[in-house]
Amino acid sequence: MSYQGSRPKAVIDQNRCDGAAGCPVKRSCPRNAILEIDREMGVWGPKVTYAVGDLCTGCGICAQYCPTGAVSIR
């Protein structure tokens, strides 16, 4: 797989992310690269939107911890 000069990075599929406030992806990142960018109150509690910040090294740990499979490395 060729990245053509760019390094791999985690990507979050917002359609698959459940937006849990206690996100295991955010907690597992050794670089604290998963950022909370929005929070709204839903029917079942807070719904959080996450993004991947510049600190991401593409290590893949976060993808291993995502219970919904919303995180991939590209």
N, C-alpha and C positions, 0 to 999 in steps of 0.2 A: 504494500500500500504506500503510495507516494503522497506526501503532504505538500509538495512543491514549495519548499522553503518555509512553510508555516508549521508551527508545532501543534500537536493534537490538543484538543480542548473539550471539556464537557459541554453538552448542549441539553437543555431541558425542553421537552415537548410539553407545552402548556396544556394541550388537550388531554394528556395522560396524567399529568400531575394532580394529585388530590388536594394540594394546598394545605396540608396539615401544619398547624402551628408548631408542633414538636418534630419537625421534619428530620428523619434519620440521615438524609443526604446532607443537610446543612451541618448536623452534628458530627458526621463522619469525616468531613473534609479536613485534612491536616494543614491546609493553607488558609482556611477560613475564606475560601473563594466563592462560596454560595451566599448570595446577598438577598435579603428581603427587600423587595422594591415596592410592594403594595400590600395592604391588609384591609379587608372589609369584613363585615359581620354577615355571615350566612345563616341559613336555617339551623344548621348543626353546630354553629360556633364560628370562630374566625377562619377566614379563607385567605391564605397568603399566596402572593405571587413571588416566585423566586427567579433569580437570574444568576448567571455565572460571571464572576468578575475577572479582572486581568491577572489576579494571582493564581489562576488555574494553571496547573502544569500538565494536565491530561493524564494523571496517574491512574484514574479509573476506579478509585476506592468508592467514590460517591455512587457510581453506577451499580456497584455490587450491593449497596445498601438501599437502593430505591425499591420500595415494595410494589410500586405500580409500573416499573420499567420505563419511567419517563425520562431517564437520563441515559445518554449515549455519549461515546467519545468519538469525535470527528477531527 
